Amino acid sequence: MADELFSTELPDIQALIKTLDVFNENVNKAVREGINKGADIILAEQKRLAPEKLSEYISKGKLYVTKKGVVGITTGYQANAFKPDENGSNHGLAGMVYEFGRPGKSPQRSKDTMSQKRHGKIYTVKKGTIQAQPHIRRGFDNVVEQAAQAVIDAISSEIDKLGD
C-alpha cells in the first residue's frame, strides 16, 4: 500500500488557538462596530421624525453588555435630556409628551385650567389634549431591519476573513 492512512504529525495546536483568539477578538470588535452602525441608522430616523426643536436632544447612549452577555446601545432621549436647562426647560419631558401625547382631563383633576410655574412666575393655563406624535418608537420600527442588517454584515465580513 502506497497511500498513507494516518499521520503521526501533530497539528500546530498553539497556532490554531492563537488564530481562534484573534478571531474571537475581531468578531467582538465587529459586533460593537455593527451595533454602533445600526444605532446610528435608528438615531438618524428618530431625529428625522422628531419635531425640529427636539431633534437635537435625541442621542445615542453608550454601548453596554448585560449580565447574560447581550450587547446593546440605546437611542432616544438619554438621561441628560431630562435635566432642565438654564431656562428651566426639560426637553426630554417635552419629547416624551410629543411621543405619547397627553390626555386633556383626568377624573382627579377635573378643572379646565391648571397652574404652571415658569421662570419664577405662576401662570394659569388652559388644559387640553396633546395628540401623540411618535418619533422614537416609530423611528426604531421604520429602520430596525436595516440596522439589524448592518450588524449582520459587520459580523459576516469578519467571519469571511477566517476562511481566507
PyMOL commands that set and color helices and strands:
alter all, ss='L'
color gray80, all
select helices_A, chain A and resi 13-49+52-55+79-82+91-100+136-163
alter helices_A, ss='H'
color red, helices_A
select strands_A, chain A and resi 58-60+64-65+71-72+75-77+113-118+121-126
alter strands_A, ss='S'
color yellow, strands_A
deselect
rebuild
show_as cartoon
